[in-house]
């Protein structure tokens, strides 16, 4: 087991390190600090994996698209709306910009012990959502409209993100990541045709490229909000692991997804915040649904900052004792 956002604001030790860094991008690009917060959940809870502390938007940042994180507002970027905007992205900056992140991977790998080190990137569609919209959104109307109205330009952006995501994840593997995860957090805003074009098809390209170079490194995909299309995603992409979000019935997921693909998930983060009998009951129901198949216990999305660390400790106890 491990938990999405297991290193984060709910931990007092994280908040202490975050205060040292000054701003979020500095935290992600200061290797001693980023390595420290990556390792904190392992020290406290004994998780089976550490996931690199970073952000899915460090890739557009590395390509030269301006990025800042505003308190209470989330990520803000200059909206990418024209071919001229796309042309300004500079792929030659990538390797130099990500070097501090790779240094973090190397530092964690040296200290992680028997736990697995997971590297990650945002999937092309989800990263494109922020790049085009310029900020978070519930609907991501601008990016969906672009996909329909200007498929050539949107396809060029997706192509760039596929190629640079492969570079980014390969560099993490070379630095010591033993597994990598592809987060498609906004896949669920797409209808099936666009889901196939901009979620499944890019994932196929990324997984194939990585497996050609690193045949023994597993890839976990997380097409959040994919619904019944998770079966097609699992069948076509070649991932070894499939993250399922909170909305997915684990019994249905266990029936839909082939046994050669490990499932990962999917406790509601609000159950973790609530704790108590409800959390225990739902944890056991997930574990019961997954018996007899490869499974990684996790949440259906990330830990919320108001979660009590004691509730996380109790969840670990429940899963370990099951």
VODODREN-148684 format. One record per residue: residue number from 1; residue in one letter; chain; x, y, z of N, C-alpha, C in turn. Coordinates in steps of 0.001 Angstrom, whole numbers, plus 500000, padded with zeros to 6 digits. Layout:
<pts>
   pos   code   unit   n.east   n.north     n.up   ca.east   ca.north    ca.up   c.east   c.north     c.up
   NUM      A      A        X         Y        Z         X          Y        Z        X         Y        Z
...
</pts>
This chain:
<pts>
   pos   code   unit   n.east   n.north     n.up   ca.east   ca.north    ca.up   c.east   c.north     c.up
     1      X      A   500822    498799   500000    500000     500000   500000   500859    501254   500000
     2      X      A   500319    502275   499372    500817     503645   499503   499613    504533   499215
     3      X      A   499728    505824   499463    498586     506717   499312   498954    507927   498466
     4      X      A   498092    508249   497526    498334     509447   496732   498352    510683   497633
     5      X      A   499329    511551   497398    499623     512723   498224   499957    512327   499663
     6      X      A   500617    511187   499826    500991     510761   501172   502031    511700   501785
     7      X      A   502790    512395   500941    503672     513468   501412   502950    514780   501133
     8      X      A   502540    515475   502180    501770     516694   501914   501384    517436   503164
     9      X      A   500465    518375   502978    500163     519373   504004   499513    518817   505264
    10      X      A   498997    517593   505236    498402     517025   506443   499460    516650   507477
    11      X      A   500727    516562   507058    501811     516174   507962   502513    517407   508536
    12      X      A   502656    517491   509846    503365     518638   510420   504817    518715   509966
    13      X      A   505454    517563   509768    506852     517589   509331   506974    518130   507900
    14      X      A   505940    517873   507071    505931     518475   505733   505807    519994   505830
    15      X      A   504906    520467   506653    504693     521914   506762   505957    522620   507231
    16      X      A   506732    521957   508085    507987     522557   508556   508983    522700   507410
    17      X      A   509086    521672   506556    510005     521744   505417   509494    522746   504381
    18      X      A   508185    522746   504167    507584     523681   503206   507896    525133   503587
    19      X      A   507898    525423   504880    508204     526779   505337   509640    527163   505014
    20      X      A   510542    526190   505060    511941     526464   504714   512101    526822   503236
    21      X      A   511290    526180   502388    511471     526324   500942   511033    527688   500426
    22      X      A   510041    528285   501054    509549     529575   500595   508363    529454   499666
    23      X      A   508565    528874   498491    507446     528691   497569   507455    527263   497044
    24      X      A   506351    526856   496432    506171     525456   496070   507162    524998   494999
    25      X      A   507401    525821   493988    508347     525420   492943   509749    525260   493525
    26      X      A   510124    526136   494449    511426     525989   495108   511511    524680   495883
    27      X      A   510402    524283   496518    510387     523009   497236   510611    521852   496268
    28      X      A   509944    521892   495101    510080     520814   494116   511465    520759   493487
    29      X      A   512175    521883   493489    513466     521952   492778   514651    522137   493719
    30      X      A   514442    521906   495005    515545     521899   495979   515717    520469   496459
    31      X      A   516645    519709   495882    516693     518261   496105   516716    517806   497561
    32      X      A   517507    518426   498471    517464     517929   499855   516083    518047   500489
    33      X      A   515363    519135   500176    514031     519327   500758   513011    518407   500109
    34      X      A   513043    518306   498773    512092     517433   498079   512303    515973   498455
    35      X      A   513557    515563   498630    513838     514188   499057   513328    513946   500469
    36      X      A   513511    514923   501337    513034     514784   502712   511525    514577   502767
    37      X      A   510756    515384   502050    509305     515230   502137   508842    513952   501428
    38      X      A   509574    513504   500415    509245     512223   499775   509359    511075   500762
    39      X      A   510368    511138   501627    510652     510033   502547   509840    510092   503837
    40      X      A   509266    511236   504167    508561     511379   505454   507469    510330   505695
    41      X      A   506607    510027   504720    505565     509025   504991   506117    507630   505242
    42      X      A   507273    507307   504641    507865     505996   504895   508339    505908   506335
    43      X      A   508947    506981   506827    509433     506969   508207   508273    506875   509193
    44      X      A   507201    507584   508911    506085     507645   509850   505206    506394   509792
    45      X      A   504957    505877   508578    503953     504827   508413   504485    503503   507865
    46      X      A   505692    503498   507317    506195     502268   506720   505470    501873   505456
    47      X      A   505164    502849   504584    504505     502538   503322   505386    501640   502455
    48      X      A   504751    500946   501513    505492     500062   500623   506142    500805   499463
    49      X      A   505763    502063   499267    506337     502841   498164   506473    504296   498571
    50      X      A   507494    504917   498022    507639     506377   498087   507375    506900   496684
    51      X      A   506564    507942   496568    506362     508559   495265   507074    509903   495267
    52      X      A   507832    510142   494216    508595     511373   494082   507743    512581   494426
    53      X      A   508244    513459   495277    507524     514698   495569   507830    515699   494458
    54      X      A   506796    516010   493687    506925     516966   492596   505515    517384   492214
    55      X      A   505316    517803   490971    503995     518222   490513   503876    517917   489029
    56      X      A   502656    517623   488582    502470     517279   487173   502785    518454   486248
    57      X      A   502799    519682   486771    503035     520846   485920   504506    521249   485861
    58      X      A   505372    520459   486446    506799     520759   486301   507272    520531   484866
    59      X      A   506531    519745   484090    506919     519564   482687   506691    520837   481873
    60      X      A   505488    521437   481857    505375     522719   481142   506282    523803   481711
    61      X      A   506508    523790   483014    507474     524724   483616   508855    524519   482997
    62      X      A   509256    523250   482844    510572     522951   482277   510657    523328   480801
    63      X      A   509518    523366   480114    509491     523750   478705   509434    525268   478520
    64      X      A   509360    526000   479618    509407     527448   479541   508073    528156   479620
    65      X      A   506985    527397   479859    505708     528075   480061   505681    528585   481499
    66      X      A   505408    529845   481679    505413     530415   483021   504465    529669   483945
    67      X      A   504878    529454   485169    504062     528731   486143   504282    529343   487508
    68      X      A   503190    529587   488196    503282     529985   489596   502130    529338   490346
    69      X      A   502326    529174   491636    501286     528616   492496   500845    529697   493463
    70      X      A   499576    530070   493369    499020     531101   494230   498282    530447   495387
    71      X      A   498516    530947   496602    497847     530419   497790   496337    530564   497625
    72      X      A   495637    529451   497750    494185     529468   497630   493672    529483   496212
    73      X      A   494581    529586   495224    494169     529662   493821   494681    528489   493006
    74      X      A   495751    527862   493444    496317     526758   492693   497253    527236   491600
    75      X      A   497551    526364   490618    498517     526717   489581   497953    527742   488607
    76      X      A   498826    528653   488173    498466     529669   487187   499554    529695   486120
    77      X      A   499135    529620   484838    500058     529666   483706   499514    530647   482677
    78      X      A   500394    531204   481819    499887     531989   480696   499122    531054   479755
    79      X      A   497851    531307   479453    497079     530371   478622   497717    530172   477247
    80      X      A   497781    528926   476826    498328     528577   475520   497147    528413   474563
    81      X      A   496966    529364   473659    495773     529350   472815   496078    529391   471314
    82      X      A   497302    529717   470916    497615     529886   469502   498849    529072   469130
    83      X      A   499057    528919   467830    500261     528217   467362   501523    528980   467754
    84      X      A   501407    530310   467861    502549     531112   468311   502897    530796   469763
    85      X      A   501872    530614   470588    502103     530226   471984   502806    528873   472043
    86      X      A   502349    527951   471213    502943     526614   471196   504405    526671   470759
    87      X      A   504695    527529   469784    506060     527636   469260   507037    528187   470284
    88      X      A   506529    528886   471293    507403     529463   472315   507954    528413   473277
    89      X      A   507321    527261   473361    507817     526218   474248   509160    525720   473721
    90      X      A   510116    525574   474616    511493     525279   474213   511930    523929   474777
    91      X      A   511879    522925   473911    512230     521573   474342   513688    521453   474763
    92      X      A   514538    522338   474235    515961     522279   474573   516215    522601   476046
    93      X      A   515247    523228   476715    515402     523580   478130   515121    522403   479071
    94      X      A   514499    521365   478520    513943     520327   479390   514983    519671   480291
    95      X      A   516048    519135   479713    516991     518356   480515   517643    519193   481609
    96      X      A   518011    520425   481294    518603     521272   482324   517631    521618   483427
    97      X      A   516379    521879   483046    515381     522283   484042   515029    521154   484994
    98      X      A   514993    519910   484498    514565     518806   485360   515701    518212   486179
    99      X      A   516919    518669   485998    518050     518079   486718   517866    518094   488235
   100      X      A   517360    519188   488848    517135     519120   490299   516131    518035   490693
   101      X      A   515141    517792   489851    514158     516745   490137   514821    515374   490059
   102      X      A   515678    515197   489089    516401     513929   488961   517363    513727   490127
   103      X      A   517943    514803   490621    518802     514713   491804   517981    514239   493001
   104      X      A   516744    514723   493100    515858     514251   494174   515632    512753   494052
   105      X      A   515380    512266   492834    515177     510836   492621   516401    510055   493094
   106      X      A   517567    510516   492718    518795     509808   493129   518952    509792   494642
   107      X      A   518659    510907   495299    518781     510974   496761   517794    510028   497438
   108      X      A   516564    509999   496950    515562     509119   497559   515932    507661   497327
   109      X      A   516377    507355   496116    516746     505967   495805   517837    505466   496741
   110      X      A   518727    506349   497152    519815     505957   498048   519322    505672   499456
   111      X      A   518146    506184   499807    517663     506072   501186   516381    505272   501349
   112      X      A   515759    504872   500260    514403     504338   500341   514353    502914   500890
   113      X      A   515487    502219   500913    515507     500870   501467   514723    499894   500615
   114      X      A   513875    499078   501268    513127     498039   500553   511872    498569   499878
   115      X      A   511484    499793   500159    510285     500352   499530   510571    500658   498061
   116      X      A   509519    500661   497271    509624     500975   495844   509580    502487   495647
   117      X      A   510443    502989   494781    510428     504406   494438   509639    504588   493146
   118      X      A   508557    505356   493222    507692     505600   492072   507970    506995   491515
   119      X      A   508325    507055   490243    508384     508326   489544   507051    508589   488872
   120      X      A   506823    509804   488412    505519     510067   487793   505576    511270   486871
   121      X      A   504539    511368   486065    504303     512538   485225   502801    512683   485046
   122      X      A   502381    513891   484713    501010     514078   484285   500847    513523   482885
   123      X      A   499690    512940   482604    499415     512471   481246   499189    513670   480325
   124      X      A   499449    513507   479031    499371     514650   478121   498056    515418   478165
   125      X      A   496913    514742   478199    495663     515499   478187   495518    516358   479433
   126      X      A   495793    515790   480592    495642     516547   481833   496605    517725   481891
   127      X      A   497844    517527   481466    498795     518637   481445   498331    519701   480453
   128      X      A   497833    519263   479302    497313     520209   478313   496148    521021   478871
   129      X      A   495339    520410   479728    494215     521139   480338   494700    522421   481017
   130      X      A   495730    522293   481829    496252     523457   482551   496980    524413   481611
   131      X      A   497694    523862   480634    498454     524714   479725   497526    525588   478878
   132      X      A   496430    525010   478415    495501     525749   477558   494600    526650   478388
   133      X      A   494054    526112   479475    493120     526888   480293   493833    528008   481044
   134      X      A   495059    527705   481522    495825     528677   482292   495646    528554   483782
   135      X      A   494767    527635   484205    494482     527442   485633   493598    526215   485763
   136      X      A   493291    525851   486993    492373     524752   487211   490961    525126   486798
   137      X      A   490118    524111   486611    488749     524337   486166   487929    523085   486444
   138      X      A   486626    523237   486545    485765     522067   486674   485424    521469   485314
   139      X      A   485371    522300   484289    484918     521850   482974   486037    521804   481925
   140      X      A   487074    522609   482090    488142     522751   481101   487544    522970   479708
   141      X      A   486693    523981   479637    485970     524278   478398   486899    524699   477274
   142      X      A   487926    525494   477593    488821     525993   476534   489575    524850   475871
   143      X      A   490045    523902   476656    490825     522806   476074   489925    521877   475277
   144      X      A   488722    521611   475749    487808     520745   475004   487373    521411   473706
   145      X      A   487130    522721   473766    486762     523445   472549   487897    523415   471540
   146      X      A   489144    523603   472012    490287     523543   471104   490394    522177   470448
   147      X      A   490166    521116   471208    490262     519764   470651   489283    519567   469495
   148      X      A   488101    520177   469593    487114     520084   468515   487392    521072   467388
   149      X      A   487723    522318   467749    487793     523398   466774   489113    523396   466011
   150      X      A   490187    523042   466675    491507     523079   466040   492273    521800   466383
   151      X      A   491813    520664   465840    492461     519393   466196   493911    519299   465754
   152      X      A   494284    520056   464712    495683     520012   464263   496590    520621   465326
   153      X      A   496214    521801   465809    497038     522436   466836   497011    521638   468137
   154      X      A   495816    521189   468526    495739     520437   469773   496531    519135   469648
   155      X      A   496466    518505   468476    497252     517291   468259   498739    517556   468346
   156      X      A   499169    518725   467863    500597     519075   467952   501025    519252   469402
   157      X      A   500156    519860   470210    500464     520004   471638   500548    518639   472305
   158      X      A   499584    517766   472016    499609     516418   472599   500865    515670   472156
   159      X      A   501228    515790   470881    502451     515123   470396   503679    515594   471172
   160      X      A   503791    516902   471364    504918     517434   472127   504926    516879   473546
   161      X      A   503762    516824   474157    503685     516330   475534   503969    514833   475618
   162      X      A   503538    514063   474625    503878     512638   474611   505396    512467   474569
   163      X      A   506044    513158   473641    507484     512990   473457   508268    513455   474683
   164      X      A   507888    514587   475257    508637     515095   476405   508307    514319   477677
   165      X      A   507106    513770   477766    506776     512919   478918   507612    511648   478898
   166      X      A   507809    511078   477718    508696     509912   477608   510107    510281   478063
   167      X      A   510621    511426   477599    511952     511882   478024   512019    512043   479538
   168      X      A   511003    512673   480082    510970     512976   481516   510925    511700   482353
   169      X      A   510042    510767   481987    509932     509528   482756   511167    508648   482566
   170      X      A   511714    508631   481356    512936     507859   481131   514078    508396   481991
   171      X      A   514168    509716   482103    515214     510312   482943   515012    509937   484408
   172      X      A   513765    509881   484853    513505     509460   486229   513909    508003   486447
   173      X      A   513623    507152   485463    514019     505746   485576   515540    505621   485613
   174      X      A   516204    506363   484745    517675     506338   484746   518243    506812   486083
   175      X      A   517526    507718   486752    517995     508241   488036   517663    507323   489208
   176      X      A   516795    506307   488977    516524     505356   490052   515078    505011   490306
   177      X      A   514134    505606   489588    512730     505236   489781   512524    503796   489314
   178      X      A   511810    503005   490129    511618     501586   489828   510270    501294   489179
   179      X      A   509355    502211   489309    508024     502153   488709   507685    503588   488347
   180      X      A   506858    503788   487327    506414     505150   487024   504893    505158   486880
   181      X      A   504311    506310   487178    502853     506446   487139   502485    507625   486267
   182      X      A   501419    507444   485508    500911     508448   484591   499551    508916   485117
   183      X      A   499510    510176   485574    498293     510724   486173   497472    511462   485121
   184      X      A   496303    510923   484774    495376     511627   483886   494172    512059   484714
   185      X      A   494399    513081   485530    493421     513483   486537   492124    514013   485953
   186      X      A   492170    514544   484711    490969     515156   484114   490455    514360   482926
   187      X      A   490857    513096   482817    490357     512253   481724   488836    512174   481710
   188      X      A   488226    512258   482874    486782     512083   482987   485947    513199   482414
   189      X      A   486550    514321   481978    485749     515384   481366   485492    515101   479887
   190      X      A   486111    514062   479330    486020     513805   477900   484941    512788   477561
   191      X      A   484235    512969   476444    483349     511925   475933   484184    510777   475366
   192      X      A   483568    509617   475119    484355     508439   474728   485278    508633   473533
   193      X      A   484826    509323   472480    485687     509466   471295   486958    510246   471629
   194      X      A   486812    511333   472378    487997     512115   472747   488826    511393   473807
   195      X      A   488187    510634   474666    488917     509830   475651   489854    508864   474925
   196      X      A   489331    508248   473878    490171     507308   473119   491305    508030   472412
   197      X      A   491006    509223   471866    492002     509955   471088   493069    510607   471945
   198      X      A   492672    511137   473123    493594     511988   473886   493972    511432   475255
   199      X      A   493383    510317   475653    493785     509641   476889   494427    508297   476560
   200      X      A   493686    507436   475849    494198     506100   475552   495347    506141   474543
   201      X      A   495160    506836   473436    496198     506825   472391   497533    507392   472874
   202      X      A   497571    508531   473583    498860     508997   474102   499486    508022   475108
   203      X      A   498634    507405   475942    499174     506447   476914   499810    505258   476207
   204      X      A   499199    504795   475125    499794     503697   474352   501194    504077   473882
   205      X      A   501327    505277   473342    502623     505722   472821   503666    505831   473930
   206      X      A   503260    506368   475076    504204     506539   476187   504634    505186   476741
   207      X      A   503666    504303   476983    503982     502990   477550   504852    502183   476588
   208      X      A   504524    502196   475304    505334     501458   474324   506771    501969   474285
   209      X      A   506923    503297   474312    508270     503864   474265   509067    503492   475509
   210      X      A   508431    503537   476672    509135     503195   477906   509461    501708   477963
   211      X      A   508515    500870   477547    508758     499433   477609   509830    499000   476611
   212      X      A   509957    499742   475512    511021     499414   474556   512396    499629   475181
   213      X      A   512506    500626   476052    513783     500947   476686   513966    500256   478031
   214      X      A   512854    500080   478749    512921     499533   480117   511832    498462   480256
   215      X      A   512038    497293   479666    510969     496276   479640   510543    495771   481001
   216      X      A   511374    495963   482022    511041     495429   483345   510544    496502   484314
   217      X      A   510338    497727   483839    509845     498803   484704   508328    498916   484530
   218      X      A   507551    498633   485566    506095     498711   485429   505615    500154   485290
   219      X      A   504519    500315   484570    503854     501607   484420   502442    501482   484986
   220      X      A   502070    502431   485838    500725     502502   486392   499997    503655   485712
   221      X      A   498828    503414   485181    498010     504476   484600   496864    504827   485520
   222      X      A   496502    506102   485543    495390     506552   486387   494478    507456   485560
   223      X      A   493559    506852   484773    492616     507644   483984   491400    508008   484843
   224      X      A   491579    508995   485691    490534     509344   486660   489236    509737   485939
   225      X      A   488141    509153   486396    486851     509439   485793   486580    508645   484527
   226      X      A   487388    507622   484262    487243     506850   483027   486031    505950   482972
   227      X      A   485404    505669   484123    484197     504846   484135   484430    503485   483497
   228      X      A   483481    503067   482662    483579     501750   482038   484709    501661   481025
   229      X      A   485258    502802   480617    486373     502788   479664   487688    502345   480300
   230      X      A   487687    502108   481620    488917     501619   482238   489317    500256   481679
   231      X      A   488323    499452   481267    488656     498147   480679   489417    498334   479377
   232      X      A   488928    499221   478523    489601     499479   477256   490978    500085   477491
   233      X      A   491073    500996   478457    492363     501598   478804   493344    500496   479223
   234      X      A   492909    499592   480095    493787     498516   480562   494185    497593   479418
   235      X      A   493235    497265   478534    493514     496337   477443   494476    496920   476421
   236      X      A   494323    498212   476103    495027     498781   474953   496353    499455   475295
   237      X      A   496488    499983   476504    497679     500796   476777   498914    499984   477112
   238      X      A   498738    498794   477659    499885     497995   478069   500386    498297   479463
   239      X      A   499623    499066   480259    500045     499339   481637   500019    498053   482458
   240      X      A   500889    498001   483460    500880     496869   484392   500005    497139   485613
   241      X      A   499698    498414   485849    498853     498784   486979   497825    499803   486532
   242      X      A   496636    499767   487132    495564     500692   486787   494991    501281   488065
   243      X      A   495155    502595   488241    494548     503269   489373   493070    503509   489111
   244      X      A   492232    503209   490087    490799     503452   489954   490387    504535   490947
   245      X      A   489528    505434   490484    489143     506557   491320   487997    506174   492241
   246      X      A   487617    507124   493087    486624     506875   494132   485269    506454   493581
   247      X      A   484919    506887   492366    483588     506607   491824   483430    505187   491307
   248      X      A   484530    504436   491188    484474     503105   490582   484120    502058   491633
   249      X      A   483148    501217   491324    482820     500089   492192   483962    499079   492109
   250      X      A   484647    498799   493230    485790     497887   493141   485412    496481   492686
   251      X      A   484197    496045   493006    483752     494723   492540   483675    494706   491021
   252      X      A   483113    495776   490439    483021     495883   488988   484408    495988   488365
   253      X      A   485293    496794   488965    486645     496938   488436   487372    495600   488427
   254      X      A   487221    494833   489510    487886     493531   489597   487383    492578   488518
   255      X      A   486114    492728   488132    485551     491875   487086   485947    492351   485689
   256      X      A   486096    493671   485507    486367     494240   484191   487820    494113   483770
   257      X      A   488733    494320   484709    490149     494473   484366   490854    493123   484448
   258      X      A   491593    492747   483411    492258     491439   483399   493209    491255   484575
   259      X      A   493406    489989   484945    494224     489667   486113   495695    490011   485923
   260      X      A   496122    490214   484671    497532     490563   484474   497793    492048   484708
   261      X      A   496755    492810   485032    496900     494225   485362   496531    494409   486825
   262      X      A   497479    494894   487627    497202     495153   489039   496266    496353   489159
   263      X      A   495292    496256   490024    494441     497400   490327   495015    498159   491515
   264      X      A   494770    499454   491543    495248     500307   492627   494128    501254   493036
   265      X      A   493846    501311   494321    492817     502235   494799   492085    501638   495982
   266      X      A   490843    502106   496220    490261     503347   495741   489389    503953   496852
   267      X      A   489935    503931   498094    489201     504472   499232   488961    505970   499050
   268      X      A   487761    506414   499365    487413     507829   499291   488291    508610   500279
   269      X      A   489016    509636   499818    489837     510426   500743   489031    511025   501898
   270      X      A   487728    511250   501697    486919     511794   502779   486630    510743   503847
   271      X      A   486651    509471   503489    486572     508419   504504   487826    508407   505355
   272      X      A   488969    508674   504726    490211     508763   505490   490158    509953   506438
   273      X      A   489573    511053   506000    489437     512198   506885   488465    511888   508024
   274      X      A   487374    511185   507722    486370     510867   508744   486900    509856   509754
   275      X      A   487634    508846   509279    488156     507815   510163   487069    506962   510770
   276      X      A   487413    506206   511797    486435     505457   512573   485843    504251   511854
   277      X      A   484674    503789   512312    484062     502566   511777   483762    502638   510283
   278      X      A   483368    503806   509787    483046     503917   508357   484275    503646   507509
   279      X      A   485412    504219   507911    486647     503982   507173   487018    502501   507210
   280      X      A   486901    501887   508377    487268     500474   508497   486362    499594   507648
   281      X      A   485065    499867   507670    484123     499060   506900   484417    499135   505401
   282      X      A   484621    500342   504902    484860     500501   503474   486223    499949   503073
   283      X      A   487210    500055   503949    488521     499475   503659   488403    497966   503473
   284      X      A   487670    497318   504380    487505     495863   504268   486719    495492   503015
   285      X      A   485747    496311   502624    484968     495976   501427   485844    496040   500175
   286      X      A   486774    496997   500137    487705     497080   498999   488633    495876   498998
   287      X      A   489196    495559   500155    490105     494418   500243   489401    493123   499858
   288      X      A   488157    492951   500284    487401     491740   499940   487180    491650   498431
   289      X      A   486884    492801   497802    486639     492804   496359   487882    492446   495561
   290      X      A   489046    492704   496130    490293     492524   495393   491015    491220   495710
   291      X      A   490460    490415   496580    491150     489165   496928   491286    488276   495692
   292      X      A   492479    487671   495567    492704     486758   494459   493252    487423   493215
   293      X      A   493552    488728   493291    494126     489405   492124   495223    490354   492598
   294      X      A   496160    490749   491727    497183     491712   492140   496551    493052   492471
   295      X      A   496912    493604   493627    496229     494800   494118   497168    495645   494964
   296      X      A   497092    496959   494765    497816     497935   495572   496774    498765   496300
   297      X      A   496752    498712   497618    495769     499526   498334   496193    500992   498273
   298      X      A   495213    501852   497969    495473     503272   497837   494146    504002   498000
   299      X      A   494176    505288   497781    492968     506099   497774   492466    506238   496337
   300      X      A   491243    506767   496200    490701     507043   494880   491149    508390   494353
   301      X      A   491757    509194   495206    492415     510446   494826   493315    510807   496010
   302      X      A   493863    512030   496035    494877     512344   497028   494333    512673   498405
   303      X      A   495174    512463   499414    494855     512856   500795   494547    514351   500837
   304      X      A   493481    514724   501538    493156     516144   501682   493933    516707   502870
   305      X      A   494291    518002   502821    495175     518575   503850   494626    518505   505266
   306      X      A   493294    518465   505421    492704     518456   506766   492687    517079   507411
   307      X      A   493242    516072   506754    493243     514705   507283   494139    514592   508512
   308      X      A   493678    513867   509498    494493     513617   510691   495553    512560   510401
   309      X      A   496815    512806   510730    497840     511772   510556   497511    510482   511307
   310      X      A   496776    510612   512413    496401     509416   513174   495443    508525   512381
   311      X      A   494603    509159   511545    493707     508352   510717   494491    507560   509680
   312      X      A   495550    508152   509148    496392     507429   508194   497064    506248   508889
   313      X      A   497552    506466   510089    498173     505372   510849   497177    504247   511095
   314      X      A   495931    504600   511397    494905     503586   511636   494580    502825   510354
   315      X      A   494528    503538   509222    494276     502866   507947   495389    501864   507643
   316      X      A   496631    502260   507854    497747     501337   507630   497596    500104   508509
   317      X      A   497199    500312   509758    497020     499174   510672   495949    498232   510166
   318      X      A   494821    498791   509703    493699     497978   509226   494120    497143   508018
   319      X      A   494804    497782   507068    495201     497064   505853   496230    495994   506176
   320      X      A   497196    496326   507041    498228     495343   507374   497648    494127   508109
   321      X      A   496611    494372   508877    496035     493273   509677   495055    492414   508891
   322      X      A   494639    492896   507736    493581     492182   506983   494099    490864   506392
</pts>
